[in-house]
Amino acid sequence: MSRLHAVFPSPSVLRTSLRPVAAAVALMSFSLAAQAQQADSATAATDASMQAVVVTGIRASLEQSLSQKRNSDSVIDVVSAEDIGKLPDKNVADAVQRVPGVNISSSAGGEGGFSENDRVSIRGTSPSLTQTLINGHAVGTGDWFVTDQVGTVGRSVSFALLPSEIVSRVTVQKSAQADLVEGGVAGSINIETRKPLSFKDPFTAELAVQAIYADLPGKTDPQMNALFNWKNEAKTMGVLFQVFSEKRHERRDGQEFFGYGAIDANSPAAQKYPELAGVLAPLGINSALFEQVRKRQGGSIDLQFKPTNDLMLDVNGFYSKLDAANYNRSFYNQPGANLNAVDNDGKHVGVIPSAFTVKNNTLVAAEIPASQYPLAGTTPYNGQLYPGLVDQIYRPGSNSSTAYIDFNGSYRASDRLRITGSLGYTRGIGETPVDLGYEAGLSGIGVSYQLNSLSPAKMNFPGLDVSKFSNVVTASAWGSHVETLDTEKYGQLDGELSMDMGVLESLKFGARYAEHHRNVSWPENRSCALCDGTTNAPLPVWSGATYPGDYGKGLGGGGYGRYWQLSPADLVAWANQYDTTGGPNSRNWPAELDVKEKDSAAYVMANLSGNKWRGNVGVRLVRTQQTTVTNVPGGPNPIGQDNLFGTYTPTVVKHSYTDVLPSANFKFDLSKDLVARAAVAKTMARADYSALVGAVNLNDQLLTGTGGNPDLKPIRSTNYDATLEWYFAPKAMLSAGVFYMDMKSYVTFGTAPVTYYNNTFKKFNTYVIQSPTNIGATNKGVELSYQQGLWGGFGVVSNYTYTNGKAADGAAVVGSSKGTYNVEGYYEDARLSARLAYTYRSSFLAGLFSSSPQYVNGVGNLAASINYKIDERYSLTFDVLNLNNPVLKYYGANKDQPTALYSNGRQYYFGLRAKL
């Protein structure tokens, strides 16, 4: 179920039985023994200029990335344009997921995992602690899924809006420098787009057309990317224009478990069976079907001028919109609510199971006969006693978008002084124009279930044919309209003065100012006045539709039903007649938020060099002025006298704070092939927007919710890095690094009981509300990397990352996986190139779900890419994502408490690339 008020499983990773590490280690050992003596000293002379490298294939691309890494003063990794083009990378997250220390997830949080990567994090931390930039500036972002729009509103960027074709290179910056924009506690990712004057030929035209076949929905869709670039013969002016249109069908089969709640000692079940008191029962087991059509469209334009050798001017813009209409169906039981049900007077009226099994203090199996449930009649039904519920949620206009316009320039004022600057605006939008929901209650049947750890659970409704629209009453209906806005205006001015005074090579200095605004608006909350669970409540027309015949095939386990479902047309027709209560008096003010920030920064940084060493030392001074608006219930002069959620007072809270962020990075050339690095820096990231605002988002069925804390401090950390890199052969490297993050003000979540009005069941209830607070934490780890071109056109790239993140209270840091590794094998000759890439991430804490910890199980993902060069102009491409058809698995306190299982199927891309 992905109902608007619910908080659903966070991002996940994938599972597979493949274990290629041993093979990779053996291959590496053999290769080193055979070739270490043949190391080419020419590697030390690699040209540091990116413009001077002509990328012609996989090997050249990897050499370019190694050149950038080797010549950098700080700890970085680079992915080049050719590297992206020769992998099945459909957005920028795909491209960077194989970098050591980088983790990806296929969702922002509330929607569960999908087949396309969406968020990026560094070194086992939350995506909000990774700063994402485009050409060095911030980028506004938006989410298409409604629970991400109004639930946990973080500072991470949706990479689903960023197709890989826009990229020239991506730099993953792991150690901070004073001249870099603050905001990345763990590191930053800078996406550099192509520039007109960097192209080799005066005119370039590139076209890529593909057909994507997604095997789970069984649909084929077109995708297109085109680029046109022109520059004059004098190389003083250029224009680049790029467009993309990418459509795909998405289908996700899943089982969702809505958390676990303790059985009340006063419930009838615990009174009869005292051993059940305090045992955790599943709040719901759901057979979930999600279908969606995604269409990503947009483009970029760049105008570059170089009137003199000393002056460069550039204006560039980008726009991307993801239309993401979706239909979410849920068919589920609710044993936790059944067992603990109370009537309007607070009397316990819960059911008593006829058989049950307890394991690890969890009610893993139960049988509840139909006689335990009341029959639906002409009086309103107690919603806690439905043996089953069916949700049909249609969101026809869901979308997200991002855009920016940036003016920048560079001027050499003298032989010693260069001045650079930028001025720009960026905007991100997330919209759910209509979140239309219908909920049916099932009556006159029994319930049985069996949990099977992280394998699919068995769920049955004795006495019910789940493929027929029978034993149904209309329990409730809803409709919502949500709008989110994320904007930033920024300006930056930098200077670099050549010094040549001993070890002082140059002095860099600058200042930056930005105004950021994040707003969530929920102007309407529709409902159905006649939907009370009685036999008189209006029923929709059922046209005979059911779940697909192959539903659940990717999950394994078998035994899934052909559950009935409404068609979108039938749902809309019914809602237009009955789901109409709404308007200004239904504004959901408790869930709205507004955050404004004014960020000022200035820095100075010395670039140093000596005999076989280089580095930089600097300090960045950051001032943050923060204003949050929280809608507080009541107040001396409240507004919203006719609002369904009660009266409220918009309350302004202002905070300001200053951070001094020193940093130092050093690189040592120990020999012609051996490089060592050391770095230390203080970093900071501002807390998530939703964490700063006291807005409360409630789940009326699970009686849980989330709220903010406007007094949160930013996340502050002191980071230490050390690496050793051995460039033992051309296009080859073996490296090891260690890192340590000492976070003095990490953000964690606590819970507390709070009473709110339950708008679904029309009464006051006690909710368990999770809210953020500051706490200390540490994160430490090791990164190992190996890369080498072997013999006969073959090569290998592999890496392994270990992280161990702990908060001061002993809890795991969100996102911390003990082990992550990548193994890639490639082949390339004059016409054919091919890659096979496997990525694995071990289990990690994803956050809180229904006010309890939720973990993502370890899983791997296999992708493949083949390119065949017909001639100098044309080539054929074939890519496969999710080749091993992984299942995304989530669980609670232990693996006997699953919270979600998802299968998204495989995606096949076949296409043609043309270049003029």
TIDRENGU-75889 format. One record per residue (C-alpha): residue in one letter; z, x, y. Coordinates in steps of 0.1 Angstrom, whole numbers, plus 5000, padded with zeros to 4 digits. Layout:
N
AZXY ...
END
This chain:
916
M500050005000 S499250135035 R500549855056 L500949935093 H504749955093 A504950175062 V505250555061 F503150675032 P502750995013 S502051305033 P499251555027 S498751684993 V497151964973 L495251954941 R496052014904 T494152194877 S494752374845 L492652674856 R494453004859 P492053274871 V494553524885 A494653734853 A490853764852 A490753854889 V493454124885 A491554274855 L488354274874 M489954434904 S491554714883 F488254794866 S486354794899 L488855024917 A488855274889 A485055284888 Q484455294925 A487355434945 Q485955784942 Q482655664957 A484155534990 D481655565018 S483055735049 A480555545069 T482955255068 A484955415095 A482055405118 T481555035116 D480354895149 A483154695166 S480754485185 M480054145170 Q476754115189 A475354425173 V475754295137 V472754105123 V474053875097 T471553835068 G473553735038 I476953705021 R477554075020 A476654135056 S478853835066 L481853985047 E481154325063 Q481154165097 S484553995090 L486054315078 S484754505108 Q486554255131 K489754275111 R489754655109 N489154705146 S491654455158 D494954575173 S496854275159 V497054105125 I494053875121 D491453745096 V487953645105 V485453405090 S481853455103 A479053205107 E477053325077 D480253305056 I480552945065 G476952875060 K476953015024 L479952805013 P480352435007 D482152405040 K481752065056 N484352125083 V486252415098 A489252355076 D487052415045 A486052745061 V489452895067 Q491252765036 R490353085017 V491953315043 P495253475031 G498253285043 V496252975053 N497052635038 I495052315041 S495851945035 S493551645033 S495551415056 A497651415087 G500551255068 G500850875065 E497550795048 G497951015017 G495251265005 F491551225006 S488551434995 E487951605029 N490351865044 D491851755077 R494851975086 V495452355087 S498652555086 I499652915085 R502153085061 G503652775046 T504752595077 S503952255093 P500452215108 S502152145141 L503352505142 T499752635141 Q497852645174 T494252535172 L491852645200 I488152625207 N486852925226 G490453005236 H491352665251 A493152355237 V491252065222 G492351695223 T492551525190 G492851175175 D493551025141 W491650735125 F494350615102 V496850365118 T500050505104 D499150855118 Q498550695151 V501950535154 G504150725129 T504551105130 V502451205160 G502251575158 R500551855177 S498051955149 V494351905153 S492151685130 F489551925115 A487751615102 L486251595137 L484951965136 P481852025115 S481452385103 E477952405118 I479352445154 V481052775145 S479953125153 R483253265139 V486853165134 T489653405141 V493053345124 Q495553515146 K498853585127 S500653815151 A501053695187 Q499853875218 A500853815254 D497353715265 L497153435239 V497953075247 E501452985235 G502152705210 G501552865176 V504952965161 A503253065128 G499953175144 S496753035159 I493152955149 N490453015175 I487152855168 E484353035187 T481152835191 R477652985194 K476353105228 P472753085240 L472353455250 S473653585217 F470653465197 K468053725187 D464853525195 P463853355227 F463553025209 T465452915178 A465352575160 E467352505129 L467552185109 A469652105079 V469251775060 Q471351685030 A472051395007 I475651354996 Y476451184964 A480151084959 D480651004922 L483650774925 P482150514949 G478750594933 K476950614967 T474450854983 D474350905020 P472251115045 Q473551405066 M471851595093 N472451895116 A470052025142 L470252315166 F467852415194 N468352735215 W466252885243 K466753195264 N464353355289 E462753685284 A464953855309 K468053735289 T469653595321 M469653225312 G469953025280 V470452675268 L471852565234 F471852205221 Q473252095188 V473551745172 F475051625139 S475151295120 E477051295087 K477750975067 R479650955035 H481350685013 E484950745003 R486850574975 R490350664964 D492050534933 G495750564934 Q499250474922 E501850464949 F505550444946 F507350324976 G510450534973 Y513750484954 G516850294963 A520350284948 I521249974928 D524149794946 A527349794926 N527749424936 S524349324923 P524149094893 A522449374873 A525249624880 Q527949364874 K526549304839 Y525649664833 P528049884853 E526250194843 L523350074867 A525550104898 G524150374920 V521050434898 L517850484918 A515350214912 P511650224923 L511150014954 G507549944944 I504850054920 N501349994934 S497850004920 A496050104952 L492350094959 F491050244992 E487350235002 Q485850365034 V482550455051 R482850765073 K480250855099 R480751165120 Q478351195149 G478251415180 G476951725194 S477452025217 I475652175247 D476052515263 L474352655294 Q474853035299 F473753235330 K473853605336 P472253665370 T473454025371 N474954275347 D478354215363 L478453835363 M478353585334 L478753205339 D478952945312 V479452575309 N479752405275 G480752065262 F481351915228 Y481751555215 S482551435180 K483351085168 L484450975134 D483850605126 A486150535097 A486150165088 N488350115057 Y489649855033 N492949905015 R494049694986 S497449704969 F498749514938 Y502349604932 N505849514919 Q509149564938 P511949614912 G514349774938 A514149464960 N514349234930 L517549394918 N519349414952 A518149074966 V520548874988 D520148535003 N520448435040 D524248425036 G524448775022 K525148654986 H523648874959 V520948684940 G519148974923 V517548984889 I518949114857 P516749324834 S516549244797 A515949604788 F515949934808 T515950314806 V517750554829 K516750924832 N517951174858 N519850884875 T516550704879 L515550364864 V512450484848 A511750174828 A512749804829 E511749464816 I512549164837 P511648824822 A510048544843 S513148334839 Q514948564863 Y512648474892 P512648144912 L509447944913 A507547894945 G508047554961 T508047364994 T510947575008 P510447925021 Y510548184994 N513048474994 G510648764999 Q512849004980 L512348804948 Y508648804944 P507948974911 G504749104926 L502849124958 V499149174967 D498149325001 Q494549315014 I494249525046 Y490949555065 R490349785094 P486749745104 G486749945137 S489050245130 N487850565146 S488850895162 S487051125186 T487451455204 A485551595234 Y485851875260 I484052015289 D484752385298 F483552605327 N484152975322 G482953305337 S483353675337 Y482853905367 R483054285368 A484454345402 S484354725399 D483954995373 R487654945365 L488354575370 R486954275351 I487953915360 T487553615337 G488453255342 S488152905327 L488552545339 G488252245317 Y489351905304 T489651775268 R490351435254 G491151295220 I491250925210 G492450735180 E491750365177 T492550075154 P490949775171 V491949555142 D494449615115 L494149285096 G496449225067 Y497048945042 E499848945017 A500048714986 G503248664967 L503148624929 S505348354913 G506148234878 I505748564860 G507748854847 V507749224854 S507749534832 Y507149904840 Q507450254826 L507450564848 N505950874832 S506951154855 L503751274872 S501451094848 P500350734857 A503050474853 K502550154832 M502949834851 N502549484837 F503149124848 P503748924816 G502348574820 L499648674845 D495948744842 V495649004871 S491948944873 K492348584883 F493548444917 S496448244902 N500248214905 V499648294942 V501348184974 T500648315009 A503648535018 S502648675052 A499848805073 W499549035103 G497149195127 S497549485150 H495749675178 V496650035183 E495250285208 T496150655212 L495150905239 D495551285239 T494351465271 E494751805287 K493551955320 Y493752335321 G492852635342 Q493153005335 L492553325353 D492653675337 G492054025348 E491754355330 L492154685349 S491055005332 M493755275337 D492955575315 M496455715322 G497455895291 V498155645264 L497755355289 E494155245283 S494054925304 L496354665319 K495654295313 F497254015333 G496753645339 A498053305345 R497452955330 Y498352605340 A497852285320 E498751915322 H498951735289 H499351365282 R499951195249 N500150815248 V500450555220 S499950195229 W500449895206 P499349605228 E499249325202 N500949235169 R499448925153 S501148715126 C500748385107 A503148115116 L502347905085 C502648185060 D506148135046 G505748175009 T505747795002 T503147614982 N502047455015 A501047795030 P497247825035 L495348025008 P492148215015 V488948154995 W488548384966 S484948464957 G485748624923 A485948984934 T488049234913 Y488749614914 P485849824900 G485449844863 D486150214863 Y489250194885 G491750464876 K489450674854 G490250984874 L493950934872 G494150934834 G496550734814 G494350424810 G495450064809 Y494649974845 G493849614853 R490849454869 Y492949334897 W491649054919 Q490749124955 L489448934985 S486149025000 P486349145036 A484348845047 D486748595031 L489748785046 V488248775081 A487348405078 W490848315067 A492448535094 N490348375122 Q491848045113 Y495448125105 D496348485115 T496148415152 T499648435167 G499748725191 G498848815227 P500848995254 N504148855241 S503649035208 R503349385223 N505149615198 W507049815224 P509549975200 A506750185185 E504950295217 L505350645232 D504350835263 V504751215268 K503651415298 E503951795301 K503152045328 D502852395313 S502752705334 A502353055320 A501853415333 Y501553735314 V501054105316 M499954325287 A499254695284 N496554815260 L497555145246 S495755415226 G496455755213 N495555995185 K494755775155 W496655475169 R496155175191 G498154885203 N499354645229 V502654565245 G503254265268 V505353975278 R504353605285 L506553385307 V506153015300 R507552715319 T507452365304 Q508252045324 Q508451755300 T508651385308 T509051125281 V509150745283 T511150555257 N511350175255 V515050105251 P516149765239 G517849545266 G519149715298 P520549575331 N517049475344 P514849455313 I511349335310 G509549145282 Q511648825284 D509148645263 N508348935239 L508748865202 F510649205198 G513049125226 T513649255261 Y513449625268 T513649885296 P511150175298 T513450475302 V512350815316 V513851135303 K512951465319 H513551815306 S512352165317 Y512752495300 T511552855303 D510553095275 V510253465278 L507853575250 P507653955245 S505154095220 A504054435206 N501254515181 F500354855168 K497554985145 F497655325129 D494655505113 L496555695086 S493255835072 K489555745074 D490155465049 L493755365054 V495055145083 A498655035089 R499854765113 A503154655127 A503954375151 V506854185165 A506853895189 K508753595201 T506853265198 M507352905206 A505952565199 R506852235216 A508251965193 D505951685180 Y505351405204 S506851135182 A509851355177 L510451365214 V510250995221 G512950755210 A510350505198 V511250345165 N508650255138 L510050025111 N509049935076 D510349575072 Q510049565034 L511549905026 L514149875054 T513350225066 G512050365099 T511550675121 G512750745156 G512651035180 N515051255200 P514051325236 D516651605238 L514951825212 K514452185220 P511152355212 I510752555180 R511452915188 S510953205165 T510953585164 N508153705141 Y507854045123 D504654165106 A503654475087 T500454545068 L498654825050 E494854805045 W492755035023 Y488955025030 F488155214998 A484455134997 P481754985018 K482354605023 A485554645004 M489254625012 L492654614994 S495554505016 A499254415015 G501354265042 V504854125047 F506153885073 Y509353735085 M510053445109 D513453395123 M513353035138 K516452975159 S515552615167 Y513552465139 V513252085137 T514551895107 F515251525100 G518451345094 T519050975086 A521450715099 P521950335093 V520850125123 T520549745127 Y517249595139 Y515549255138 N513249225108 N510149065122 T508649005087 F511648815072 K512948685105 K516448815103 F518549125112 N518749405086 T520249745084 Y517550005083 V517850375073 I516350555103 Q515250915101 S515351115134 P514851475143 T517351745152 N517352125158 I518452365131 G517952735123 A515452845097 T513753145082 N510353195066 K509353515048 G506553625026 V503953855012 E500153855015 L497854044991 S494054064995 Y491254224977 Q487554214985 Q484554414971 G480854404965 L480354504929 W477154584910 G473854404907 G474454164936 F477854044924 G481054054944 V484553914945 V487053804971 S490653714962 N494053684978 Y497553574971 T500353464994 Y504053414986 T506253235011 N509953135011 G511052905039 K514652785041 A516552585068 A520152685077 D521452385056 G519652525025 A516752275025 A513252395021 V511052435052 V508352175054 G505052315040 S506552625022 S504652694990 K505952974968 G502553074958 T498953024971 Y495953204959 N492153214962 V489553364939 E485853374948 G482953514929 Y479553554944 Y476053674936 E473253744961 D469753884959 A466653854982 R466253484974 L469253354956 S472853334966 A475653154948 R479453124951 L482252984930 A485552944949 Y488952834935 T491952764956 Y495452694943 R498652594962 S502052554945 S504352264951 F505952224986 L508151995006 A505851765026 G508551585046 L510551265044 F509150955027 S511250635030 S514050855044 S514051075013 P512451415006 Q508951414993 Y507251704975 V503551774968 N502951904933 G501052234928 V497252184923 G493952374925 N490552294938 L487152434926 A484052444949 A480552584943 S477552664964 I473952774956 N471252864981 Y467652944973 K465453104999 I461852964996 D460553185024 E461653305058 R461852955071 Y462952725044 S465752735019 L467352484994 T471052424992 F473352264966 D477052234971 V479852074951 L483351994964 N486351894942 L484352014912 N487452004889 N488151644900 P491851714909 V494551454911 L496851474941 K500451424930 Y503651364950 Y507251324940 G510751264953 A514051434945 N512651534911 K509551474890 D510951164874 Q510551004908 P506751014915 T505750884949 A501950894947 L498950984925 Y495450994940 S491951064926 N489051104951 G486251214927 R483651484932 Q481051524960 Y477651664955 Y475351784984 F471651874980 G469651975010 L467052165028 R467452415057 A464652495080 K464452755107 L461752825133 
END
